[in-house]
Amino acid sequence: MPTCGVENERRVVGESIRRYRNALGWSLARLSEELGERDKRALLSESSLSRLENGEAATTTDKLFALARVLGAPLGALLNAGGIEDLPQSLQDLDDNERVQVVNYVEFLRQQRFRRLVLNPLVGDEHRQAAQAAA
């Protein structure tokens, strides 16, 4: 039988998942579908997702990572007990849809930074090496 601490942690994770899902305007069916499309190994049924959101079930770390990716949430946000009151005031004033747009934009910026700092130098090196080899 789980301890109260574990039950509380499951509840916190479940509430976080529900908050992100609702912010996206997704049903449990849609979340299940999105998970299955991303990774068949991460597929969770609607009933499993419901039990997870209600703190009645645990899941694997792989499925938790997949949930975070599909929901566009940092993994830490799903594990953190923090609620809206932990957000800066400027984000608290936004509705759920607007907050999701902000999160998505931040993720876009992270991807752009990754491309600029990691991928572009690699591509540049390949082109330089190919040009030098052709010369």
Buried (B, 14 or more C-beta within 10 A) or exposed (E): EEEEEEEEBBBBBBBBBBBBBEBBEBEBEBBBBBBBEBBEEBBBEBEBBBBBBEBEBBBEEEBBBBBBBBBBBBEEBBBEEEEEEEBEEEEEEBEBEEBBEEBEEEBEEEEEEEEEEEEEEEEEEEEEEEEEEEE
